[in-house]
Amino acid sequence: MAFQRVDIGFVGGQVLAVRLEEGPLKGLRKALERDPGWHDLEADDGQVALDLTKVAYVRLDSGEHKVGFITES
């Protein structure tokens, strides 16, 4: 399965960057819609317990990585 980079932002400004497969990502989004409280999330590098009442946003990486240089004429 392919992993997607996901940033989970919390009230207060902290951000947790994780890599998730499609199933756990869908589970997180459903839990945010219906189940305030604790949610166990299976990430690429281990399990994370999240307090969903503190989650401010979830950002999915677009997959477009841009590296470039600015040159002056």
Gaussian input, Z-matrix of N, CA and C with variables (Angstrom, degrees):
# hf/3-21g

backbone

0 1
 N
 C     1     B1
 C     2     B2     1     A1
 N     3     B3     2     A2     1     D1
 C     4     B4     3     A3     2     D2
 C     5     B5     4     A4     3     D3
 N     6     B6     5     A5     4     D4
 C     7     B7     6     A6     5     D5
 C     8     B8     7     A7     6     D6
 N     9     B9     8     A8     7     D7
 C    10    B10     9     A9     8     D8
 C    11    B11    10    A10     9     D9
 N    12    B12    11    A11    10    D10
 C    13    B13    12    A12    11    D11
 C    14    B14    13    A13    12    D12
 N    15    B15    14    A14    13    D13
 C    16    B16    15    A15    14    D14
 C    17    B17    16    A16    15    D15
 N    18    B18    17    A17    16    D16
 C    19    B19    18    A18    17    D17
 C    20    B20    19    A19    18    D18
 N    21    B21    20    A20    19    D19
 C    22    B22    21    A21    20    D20
 C    23    B23    22    A22    21    D21
 N    24    B24    23    A23    22    D22
 C    25    B25    24    A24    23    D23
 C    26    B26    25    A25    24    D24
 N    27    B27    26    A26    25    D25
 C    28    B28    27    A27    26    D26
 C    29    B29    28    A28    27    D27
 N    30    B30    29    A29    28    D28
 C    31    B31    30    A30    29    D29
 C    32    B32    31    A31    30    D30
 N    33    B33    32    A32    31    D31
 C    34    B34    33    A33    32    D32
 C    35    B35    34    A34    33    D33
 N    36    B36    35    A35    34    D34
 C    37    B37    36    A36    35    D35
 C    38    B38    37    A37    36    D36
 N    39    B39    38    A38    37    D37
 C    40    B40    39    A39    38    D38
 C    41    B41    40    A40    39    D39
 N    42    B42    41    A41    40    D40
 C    43    B43    42    A42    41    D41
 C    44    B44    43    A43    42    D42
 N    45    B45    44    A44    43    D43
 C    46    B46    45    A45    44    D44
 C    47    B47    46    A46    45    D45
 N    48    B48    47    A47    46    D46
 C    49    B49    48    A48    47    D47
 C    50    B50    49    A49    48    D48
 N    51    B51    50    A50    49    D49
 C    52    B52    51    A51    50    D50
 C    53    B53    52    A52    51    D51
 N    54    B54    53    A53    52    D52
 C    55    B55    54    A54    53    D53
 C    56    B56    55    A55    54    D54
 N    57    B57    56    A56    55    D55
 C    58    B58    57    A57    56    D56
 C    59    B59    58    A58    57    D57
 N    60    B60    59    A59    58    D58
 C    61    B61    60    A60    59    D59
 C    62    B62    61    A61    60    D60
 N    63    B63    62    A62    61    D61
 C    64    B64    63    A63    62    D62
 C    65    B65    64    A64    63    D63
 N    66    B66    65    A65    64    D64
 C    67    B67    66    A66    65    D65
 C    68    B68    67    A67    66    D66
 N    69    B69    68    A68    67    D67
 C    70    B70    69    A69    68    D68
 C    71    B71    70    A70    69    D69
 N    72    B72    71    A71    70    D70
 C    73    B73    72    A72    71    D71
 C    74    B74    73    A73    72    D72
 N    75    B75    74    A74    73    D73
 C    76    B76    75    A75    74    D74
 C    77    B77    76    A76    75    D75
 N    78    B78    77    A77    76    D76
 C    79    B79    78    A78    77    D77
 C    80    B80    79    A79    78    D78
 N    81    B81    80    A80    79    D79
 C    82    B82    81    A81    80    D80
 C    83    B83    82    A82    81    D81
 N    84    B84    83    A83    82    D82
 C    85    B85    84    A84    83    D83
 C    86    B86    85    A85    84    D84
 N    87    B87    86    A86    85    D85
 C    88    B88    87    A87    86    D86
 C    89    B89    88    A88    87    D87
 N    90    B90    89    A89    88    D88
 C    91    B91    90    A90    89    D89
 C    92    B92    91    A91    90    D90
 N    93    B93    92    A92    91    D91
 C    94    B94    93    A93    92    D92
 C    95    B95    94    A94    93    D93
 N    96    B96    95    A95    94    D94
 C    97    B97    96    A96    95    D95
 C    98    B98    97    A97    96    D96
 N    99    B99    98    A98    97    D97
 C   100   B100    99    A99    98    D98
 C   101   B101   100   A100    99    D99
 N   102   B102   101   A101   100   D100
 C   103   B103   102   A102   101   D101
 C   104   B104   103   A103   102   D102
 N   105   B105   104   A104   103   D103
 C   106   B106   105   A105   104   D104
 C   107   B107   106   A106   105   D105
 N   108   B108   107   A107   106   D106
 C   109   B109   108   A108   107   D107
 C   110   B110   109   A109   108   D108
 N   111   B111   110   A110   109   D109
 C   112   B112   111   A111   110   D110
 C   113   B113   112   A112   111   D111
 N   114   B114   113   A113   112   D112
 C   115   B115   114   A114   113   D113
 C   116   B116   115   A115   114   D114
 N   117   B117   116   A116   115   D115
 C   118   B118   117   A117   116   D116
 C   119   B119   118   A118   117   D117
 N   120   B120   119   A119   118   D118
 C   121   B121   120   A120   119   D119
 C   122   B122   121   A121   120   D120
 N   123   B123   122   A122   121   D121
 C   124   B124   123   A123   122   D122
 C   125   B125   124   A124   123   D123
 N   126   B126   125   A125   124   D124
 C   127   B127   126   A126   125   D125
 C   128   B128   127   A127   126   D126
 N   129   B129   128   A128   127   D127
 C   130   B130   129   A129   128   D128
 C   131   B131   130   A130   129   D129
 N   132   B132   131   A131   130   D130
 C   133   B133   132   A132   131   D131
 C   134   B134   133   A133   132   D132
 N   135   B135   134   A134   133   D133
 C   136   B136   135   A135   134   D134
 C   137   B137   136   A136   135   D135
 N   138   B138   137   A137   136   D136
 C   139   B139   138   A138   137   D137
 C   140   B140   139   A139   138   D138
 N   141   B141   140   A140   139   D139
 C   142   B142   141   A141   140   D140
 C   143   B143   142   A142   141   D141
 N   144   B144   143   A143   142   D142
 C   145   B145   144   A144   143   D143
 C   146   B146   145   A145   144   D144
 N   147   B147   146   A146   145   D145
 C   148   B148   147   A147   146   D146
 C   149   B149   148   A148   147   D147
 N   150   B150   149   A149   148   D148
 C   151   B151   150   A150   149   D149
 C   152   B152   151   A151   150   D150
 N   153   B153   152   A152   151   D151
 C   154   B154   153   A153   152   D152
 C   155   B155   154   A154   153   D153
 N   156   B156   155   A155   154   D154
 C   157   B157   156   A156   155   D155
 C   158   B158   157   A157   156   D156
 N   159   B159   158   A158   157   D157
 C   160   B160   159   A159   158   D158
 C   161   B161   160   A160   159   D159
 N   162   B162   161   A161   160   D160
 C   163   B163   162   A162   161   D161
 C   164   B164   163   A163   162   D162
 N   165   B165   164   A164   163   D163
 C   166   B166   165   A165   164   D164
 C   167   B167   166   A166   165   D165
 N   168   B168   167   A167   166   D166
 C   169   B169   168   A168   167   D167
 C   170   B170   169   A169   168   D168
 N   171   B171   170   A170   169   D169
 C   172   B172   171   A171   170   D170
 C   173   B173   172   A172   171   D171
 N   174   B174   173   A173   172   D172
 C   175   B175   174   A174   173   D173
 C   176   B176   175   A175   174   D174
 N   177   B177   176   A176   175   D175
 C   178   B178   177   A177   176   D176
 C   179   B179   178   A178   177   D177
 N   180   B180   179   A179   178   D178
 C   181   B181   180   A180   179   D179
 C   182   B182   181   A181   180   D180
 N   183   B183   182   A182   181   D181
 C   184   B184   183   A183   182   D182
 C   185   B185   184   A184   183   D183
 N   186   B186   185   A185   184   D184
 C   187   B187   186   A186   185   D185
 C   188   B188   187   A187   186   D186
 N   189   B189   188   A188   187   D187
 C   190   B190   189   A189   188   D188
 C   191   B191   190   A190   189   D189
 N   192   B192   191   A191   190   D190
 C   193   B193   192   A192   191   D191
 C   194   B194   193   A193   192   D192
 N   195   B195   194   A194   193   D193
 C   196   B196   195   A195   194   D194
 C   197   B197   196   A196   195   D195
 N   198   B198   197   A197   196   D196
 C   199   B199   198   A198   197   D197
 C   200   B200   199   A199   198   D198
 N   201   B201   200   A200   199   D199
 C   202   B202   201   A201   200   D200
 C   203   B203   202   A202   201   D201
 N   204   B204   203   A203   202   D202
 C   205   B205   204   A204   203   D203
 C   206   B206   205   A205   204   D204
 N   207   B207   206   A206   205   D205
 C   208   B208   207   A207   206   D206
 C   209   B209   208   A208   207   D207
 N   210   B210   209   A209   208   D208
 C   211   B211   210   A210   209   D209
 C   212   B212   211   A211   210   D210
 N   213   B213   212   A212   211   D211
 C   214   B214   213   A213   212   D212
 C   215   B215   214   A214   213   D213
 N   216   B216   215   A215   214   D214
 C   217   B217   216   A216   215   D215
 C   218   B218   217   A217   216   D216

   B1=1.4565
   B2=1.5189
   B3=1.2994
   B4=1.4632
   B5=1.5293
   B6=1.3027
   B7=1.4528
   B8=1.5205
   B9=1.3295
   B10=1.4570
   B11=1.5227
   B12=1.3269
   B13=1.4641
   B14=1.5270
   B15=1.3247
   B16=1.4583
   B17=1.5244
   B18=1.3247
   B19=1.4600
   B20=1.5222
   B21=1.3169
   B22=1.4592
   B23=1.5267
   B24=1.3311
   B25=1.4585
   B26=1.5177
   B27=1.3217
   B28=1.4565
   B29=1.5203
   B30=1.3220
   B31=1.4587
   B32=1.5319
   B33=1.3126
   B34=1.4563
   B35=1.5168
   B36=1.3598
   B37=1.4526
   B38=1.5158
   B39=1.3191
   B40=1.4578
   B41=1.5205
   B42=1.3411
   B43=1.4655
   B44=1.5164
   B45=1.3228
   B46=1.4569
   B47=1.5171
   B48=1.3283
   B49=1.4641
   B50=1.5214
   B51=1.3354
   B52=1.4639
   B53=1.5235
   B54=1.3219
   B55=1.4690
   B56=1.5237
   B57=1.3438
   B58=1.4655
   B59=1.5175
   B60=1.3238
   B61=1.4593
   B62=1.5257
   B63=1.3043
   B64=1.4627
   B65=1.5235
   B66=1.3237
   B67=1.4679
   B68=1.5247
   B69=1.3405
   B70=1.4618
   B71=1.5290
   B72=1.3252
   B73=1.4640
   B74=1.5305
   B75=1.3175
   B76=1.4716
   B77=1.5267
   B78=1.3243
   B79=1.4615
   B80=1.5209
   B81=1.3378
   B82=1.4601
   B83=1.5176
   B84=1.3158
   B85=1.4647
   B86=1.5280
   B87=1.3292
   B88=1.4699
   B89=1.5218
   B90=1.3337
   B91=1.4684
   B92=1.5238
   B93=1.3181
   B94=1.4673
   B95=1.5261
   B96=1.3268
   B97=1.4717
   B98=1.5225
   B99=1.3368
   B100=1.4554
   B101=1.5143
   B102=1.3225
   B103=1.4621
   B104=1.5239
   B105=1.3338
   B106=1.4637
   B107=1.5247
   B108=1.2865
   B109=1.4622
   B110=1.5173
   B111=1.3087
   B112=1.4565
   B113=1.5219
   B114=1.3425
   B115=1.4690
   B116=1.5262
   B117=1.3326
   B118=1.4681
   B119=1.5162
   B120=1.3171
   B121=1.4562
   B122=1.5184
   B123=1.3282
   B124=1.4636
   B125=1.5193
   B126=1.3198
   B127=1.4613
   B128=1.5254
   B129=1.3295
   B130=1.4559
   B131=1.5246
   B132=1.3224
   B133=1.4577
   B134=1.5271
   B135=1.3228
   B136=1.4566
   B137=1.5128
   B138=1.3173
   B139=1.4550
   B140=1.5285
   B141=1.3381
   B142=1.4603
   B143=1.5219
   B144=1.3403
   B145=1.4606
   B146=1.5233
   B147=1.3325
   B148=1.4616
   B149=1.5169
   B150=1.3285
   B151=1.4610
   B152=1.5240
   B153=1.3184
   B154=1.4657
   B155=1.5229
   B156=1.3296
   B157=1.4637
   B158=1.5280
   B159=1.3337
   B160=1.4694
   B161=1.5311
   B162=1.3473
   B163=1.4653
   B164=1.5280
   B165=1.3367
   B166=1.4638
   B167=1.5278
   B168=1.3389
   B169=1.4664
   B170=1.5228
   B171=1.3360
   B172=1.4580
   B173=1.5227
   B174=1.3322
   B175=1.4632
   B176=1.5169
   B177=1.3521
   B178=1.4565
   B179=1.5165
   B180=1.3183
   B181=1.4557
   B182=1.5197
   B183=1.3200
   B184=1.4597
   B185=1.5234
   B186=1.3173
   B187=1.4557
   B188=1.5068
   B189=1.3219
   B190=1.4564
   B191=1.5178
   B192=1.3011
   B193=1.4515
   B194=1.5125
   B195=1.3035
   B196=1.4550
   B197=1.5223
   B198=1.3037
   B199=1.4484
   B200=1.5224
   B201=1.2775
   B202=1.4498
   B203=1.5166
   B204=1.2830
   B205=1.4529
   B206=1.5006
   B207=1.2955
   B208=1.4690
   B209=1.5170
   B210=1.3015
   B211=1.4663
   B212=1.5158
   B213=1.2980
   B214=1.4467
   B215=1.5123
   B216=1.3154
   B217=1.4697
   B218=1.4960
   A1=109.80
   A2=115.10
   A3=121.25
   A4=110.08
   A5=114.81
   A6=121.03
   A7=109.17
   A8=114.87
   A9=121.28
   A10=107.85
   A11=115.28
   A12=119.36
   A13=108.87
   A14=115.59
   A15=122.59
   A16=108.23
   A17=116.47
   A18=121.75
   A19=108.00
   A20=116.26
   A21=121.81
   A22=106.66
   A23=116.04
   A24=121.23
   A25=110.58
   A26=115.43
   A27=121.38
   A28=111.03
   A29=115.35
   A30=121.39
   A31=106.48
   A32=116.73
   A33=120.44
   A34=112.41
   A35=116.82
   A36=120.09
   A37=117.41
   A38=119.32
   A39=119.90
   A40=110.03
   A41=115.65
   A42=121.59
   A43=108.40
   A44=115.53
   A45=121.95
   A46=107.88
   A47=117.80
   A48=122.90
   A49=108.03
   A50=116.32
   A51=121.44
   A52=109.09
   A53=115.26
   A54=121.10
   A55=106.76
   A56=115.54
   A57=121.38
   A58=111.54
   A59=114.90
   A60=120.56
   A61=107.73
   A62=116.52
   A63=121.33
   A64=112.94
   A65=118.03
   A66=121.42
   A67=113.27
   A68=118.22
   A69=119.32
   A70=113.28
   A71=117.68
   A72=120.56
   A73=110.51
   A74=116.88
   A75=120.14
   A76=110.66
   A77=116.99
   A78=120.69
   A79=112.07
   A80=116.35
   A81=120.51
   A82=110.67
   A83=117.01
   A84=119.93
   A85=111.56
   A86=117.56
   A87=120.56
   A88=111.02
   A89=116.60
   A90=120.30
   A91=110.36
   A92=118.21
   A93=120.94
   A94=111.36
   A95=116.48
   A96=120.61
   A97=112.86
   A98=117.60
   A99=118.56
   A100=116.32
   A101=119.05
   A102=120.82
   A103=113.49
   A104=118.46
   A105=116.26
   A106=108.86
   A107=116.26
   A108=121.35
   A109=108.93
   A110=116.42
   A111=121.40
   A112=111.52
   A113=115.21
   A114=121.87
   A115=108.06
   A116=116.50
   A117=121.41
   A118=108.63
   A119=115.86
   A120=122.69
   A121=108.72
   A122=116.91
   A123=121.78
   A124=108.97
   A125=116.24
   A126=122.65
   A127=109.68
   A128=115.86
   A129=122.65
   A130=111.88
   A131=117.44
   A132=120.37
   A133=114.12
   A134=117.68
   A135=120.54
   A136=112.84
   A137=115.96
   A138=121.80
   A139=110.24
   A140=114.89
   A141=121.62
   A142=107.97
   A143=117.01
   A144=121.77
   A145=107.76
   A146=116.53
   A147=122.28
   A148=111.19
   A149=116.34
   A150=121.81
   A151=106.08
   A152=116.55
   A153=121.41
   A154=113.39
   A155=117.48
   A156=118.90
   A157=111.26
   A158=117.28
   A159=121.94
   A160=112.97
   A161=117.83
   A162=120.98
   A163=109.50
   A164=115.78
   A165=121.92
   A166=111.31
   A167=117.10
   A168=120.14
   A169=110.88
   A170=114.39
   A171=122.91
   A172=106.18
   A173=115.86
   A174=120.52
   A175=109.02
   A176=115.43
   A177=121.43
   A178=108.81
   A179=116.33
   A180=120.96
   A181=108.81
   A182=116.78
   A183=121.51
   A184=112.15
   A185=116.82
   A186=119.85
   A187=113.23
   A188=116.95
   A189=121.20
   A190=109.13
   A191=116.34
   A192=120.87
   A193=107.87
   A194=115.33
   A195=120.17
   A196=109.46
   A197=114.56
   A198=120.74
   A199=105.58
   A200=115.95
   A201=117.33
   A202=111.59
   A203=113.81
   A204=121.47
   A205=108.33
   A206=115.45
   A207=120.89
   A208=107.30
   A209=115.10
   A210=118.84
   A211=108.32
   A212=114.67
   A213=119.35
   A214=108.93
   A215=115.96
   A216=121.30
   A217=111.31
   D1=152.24
   D2=179.25
   D3=-90.63
   D4=140.21
   D5=177.34
   D6=-98.71
   D7=147.05
   D8=177.58
   D9=-121.89
   D10=138.86
   D11=178.28
   D12=-77.52
   D13=131.75
   D14=-178.07
   D15=-132.20
   D16=130.97
   D17=173.52
   D18=-103.64
   D19=127.16
   D20=178.29
   D21=-110.23
   D22=114.73
   D23=-178.52
   D24=-97.39
   D25=141.32
   D26=-177.01
   D27=-114.81
   D28=155.86
   D29=172.59
   D30=-57.55
   D31=129.50
   D32=-177.20
   D33=106.88
   D34=-13.85
   D35=172.73
   D36=104.39
   D37=-10.65
   D38=179.02
   D39=-69.09
   D40=148.54
   D41=178.30
   D42=-131.23
   D43=133.69
   D44=176.03
   D45=-110.79
   D46=119.36
   D47=177.82
   D48=-97.23
   D49=123.45
   D50=179.67
   D51=-134.48
   D52=162.28
   D53=173.87
   D54=-113.27
   D55=122.11
   D56=-174.62
   D57=-123.37
   D58=147.10
   D59=169.22
   D60=-81.46
   D61=170.77
   D62=-175.39
   D63=-61.42
   D64=-41.65
   D65=-178.38
   D66=-60.56
   D67=-54.63
   D68=178.20
   D69=-61.84
   D70=-33.20
   D71=177.98
   D72=-65.65
   D73=-44.64
   D74=177.20
   D75=-63.89
   D76=-38.94
   D77=177.96
   D78=-62.81
   D79=-39.95
   D80=177.81
   D81=-63.97
   D82=-45.28
   D83=-178.55
   D84=-64.32
   D85=-40.27
   D86=177.24
   D87=-65.68
   D88=-40.82
   D89=179.68
   D90=-64.51
   D91=-38.02
   D92=178.37
   D93=-64.10
   D94=-32.54
   D95=-179.75
   D96=-75.00
   D97=-31.92
   D98=-169.52
   D99=-124.70
   D100=-23.89
   D101=-169.48
   D102=-124.07
   D103=80.15
   D104=174.49
   D105=-64.64
   D106=141.31
   D107=-177.76
   D108=133.86
   D109=-153.54
   D110=-176.16
   D111=-87.87
   D112=143.31
   D113=179.52
   D114=-139.89
   D115=129.36
   D116=175.82
   D117=-88.63
   D118=125.81
   D119=-176.02
   D120=-116.96
   D121=125.22
   D122=178.46
   D123=-91.67
   D124=105.53
   D125=-179.62
   D126=-99.96
   D127=173.54
   D128=-178.76
   D129=-57.43
   D130=-38.89
   D131=-174.94
   D132=-106.08
   D133=14.40
   D134=176.07
   D135=141.60
   D136=179.36
   D137=-177.76
   D138=-90.54
   D139=140.27
   D140=179.40
   D141=-125.69
   D142=132.84
   D143=174.58
   D144=-98.56
   D145=122.03
   D146=-176.80
   D147=-112.94
   D148=138.36
   D149=170.23
   D150=-90.02
   D151=101.37
   D152=-173.70
   D153=-65.49
   D154=-18.51
   D155=177.66
   D156=-71.18
   D157=-14.11
   D158=-178.86
   D159=-102.17
   D160=-3.60
   D161=-177.97
   D162=-78.77
   D163=125.75
   D164=179.77
   D165=-96.37
   D166=-35.74
   D167=179.97
   D168=-159.83
   D169=162.65
   D170=172.62
   D171=-129.96
   D172=122.40
   D173=-179.05
   D174=-115.40
   D175=127.93
   D176=177.59
   D177=-95.89
   D178=135.62
   D179=178.50
   D180=-69.78
   D181=134.62
   D182=-178.58
   D183=-71.73
   D184=-18.28
   D185=-178.55
   D186=89.18
   D187=-9.13
   D188=179.46
   D189=-92.25
   D190=110.29
   D191=177.66
   D192=-105.12
   D193=124.35
   D194=-176.41
   D195=-113.74
   D196=125.96
   D197=174.30
   D198=-126.71
   D199=129.65
   D200=-177.93
   D201=-160.08
   D202=173.35
   D203=-179.42
   D204=-129.26
   D205=144.63
   D206=176.02
   D207=-97.88
   D208=126.29
   D209=177.04
   D210=-114.04
   D211=141.76
   D212=178.45
   D213=-100.84
   D214=141.34
   D215=-179.32
   D216=-83.79

